[in-house]
Amino acid sequence: MRTVLWVVGVAAVVLVLLGLVLEAVRWLVIIGVIALAVVIVVGIVQGRRTMQRHSAGRR
């Protein structure tokens, strides 16, 4: 009976830890997507700025 309680307890702890890890992974994915979007926007803005400077220099 004591062994069964230990097994159930260990299984519960493993499930709780797995849930926490999956929650952390979800948040990391969300943060990664936001960071990727920021990098893309900054790249577009920098590219446009460079193109405007380049074309303004030709006039």
N, C-alpha and C positions, 0 to 999 in steps of 0.2 A: 504494500500500500504506500509506503514511504517512497519507493522508487517511482511509482506512478505520479506522485505529487511533484517529484523532482523533474520528471520528464515533461509534465504539463507546464511547470514553471519555466523551464528552459525554453520550451517551445514558445511560450508567451513572450518571453524576453526577446527571443530571436525575431518574432513577428513585429514587436514594437520597434526594435532597431531597424528592421527592414523598412517599415513604414517611414521612420525618420530619414533614412538614407534616400528613399524614393522621393520624399518631400524636398530634401536638399537638392537632389538632382533636378527636380522640376524647377526649383528657383534658379539653379545655375543655368538651365536652358533658357529661362526667361531673361535673365541678365545677359546671357550671351547673345540672344537675338536683339536685345536693345542696343548692346554695344556694337553689333554688326551694322545695325541701321544707322547709328551715329557715325560710324566710320564711312559708310557709303555717302551719307549726306555731306560730311566734311570733305570727302574726296571730290564730290560734284562741285561744291562751292569753290574749293581751291582750283579745280580745273577750269571753271568758268572765269575765275579771277585771273588766272594765268593767260587764258585765251583773250580776255579783254585787254590786258596789258600788252600782249603781243600784237593784237590788231591795232591798238591805239598808237603803237610805236611806228607802224607803217604809214600812217596818215600824214 
